[in-house]
Every structure is written in structure tokens, then in C-alpha cells.
């Protein structure tokens, strides 16, 4: 089963989402361009870490447990997603 994360592109987890999926194995997905996210729904059993542009080796801007849906207190710029 593929890992799946929905990034909310509008506040209050309403409206449009951007789907990030990985078929397994290496769980890192780099987006073509940064995305402004206001929350996320992790449909995976694995935890997920979100990284800001040019920060893939540093601390994640947000971590989300498997099966959790999290609104962000403020928007986050996301460039890569790592399923761990």
C-alpha cells in the first residue's frame, strides 16, 4: 500500500488539498516547487516529517503521526515530505 499525505492548501482544513504519495521503500518525496500548507492529513501508518525549502537535512517544520489530521497554527512552506 502506498503512503499518502494530504496537504491542505487553504486554512481550516477546508477546500483544496495536494496529495503526496510514495510507493514504499525510501519514503522521501521532494515536491517540484514549495507548497504553502495550512494543515495535513496523514493517511499512512508511518509518521511523516515535513521539511521547508533547502532544509531537508535539518529539523522538520512539522511532524505528523500515522493516521492523524493536524491543522497548522500558521502556514508552512513545504518542499519535501519524509515518511518514517
N, C-alpha and C positions, 0 to 999 in steps of 0.2 A: 504494500500500500504506500502510495506517495505521501510525503509530508505536505501539509497545506497550511498556509497562513494567510489570513485576510487582513490587509491594512486598510483602515478607514481613512478616506481622503476628505471627509467632512467632519466637523465637530459633532459630539454627542452620539457617535456611532450610528448615524443615520445617513442615508444616501449611498453614494458610490463607494465601492471597495476595489482594491487592487490585489489580485491573487498572486502569491508566491508559492511555487511548488518545487519539490526536488524528488527524484525517483528513489532516493535512498543513497547508501554509500556515503560519500563526502557530502555533508549536509550544509555546505555553504553556497549561497546563491548571491551573486553580485548583480544589482539592477543596472540597466543601461544608463540611467540617469537618476540622480537623487529624487526621492519622493517625499512630500510633506505628508506625514501621517498624524492622525488625531486619536488613534486607538488601534487595537488589533485583536483578532480572534484567532487563537491557535487551535486548529483542528487536528493537530498531531498528538501522538502520545509522548513525543520528545519535547523537552523545553526548547525555547528559541531565544536567541540573542539578536538584538537589532544594533547595527553599527552606523555611525554617521559617516559622511563622505571623508575619505582619507584617514579613517580611524579603525580600520579592520583589525589592527593588531593591538589596539588599546582596550579600554573598558567599554562595554556596550552602553548605549544610551538608554536601553530598556531591555529587561528580561521578562519573559512570559512563560509560565508553566504550561505543561501539556494540558490541553482541553480547556484552557482559561480564555476569558474575554476581558480585556483591560482597556478602559478609556485612559488617555494620557492627560495629565494635568495641564500640559501645554503641548503644542505641536512639536513633532520631532522630524528632523531631516534624516531619512534612512537611505543608505547606499547599498548595504549588504545585510543579509539575513543568514544566521547560522543555527541549524537545528543540532542540538547537543544531546 
